[in-house]
Amino acid sequence: MWVLAIILVVALLIPVAAILVDSPLGRSVARRMEGRTEGPPPEVRDMQRKVELLESEIEDLNRSVAGMREELQFMQRLLEDPRRKKPTS
């Protein structure tokens, strides 16, 4: 009798499992198990945008600092004692 009950339960669970697997919930679970997603979550996208913005601002600041360094070197050369000459070779 127990064997018949187990066979009956298994037979009834097969269509239920097929319905769950074919449902949107089953498909989302399958995608998650495969590891592929449609894209990063919105929080990650926002963070990526912020990082890209900060990186571009850092590049702009580096260019500005390099320009200021060149201007400072030029000013230092102008302010050097004009009587002092650099050795020529």
Long-range contacts (C-beta under 8 A, 24 or more apart in sequence): none
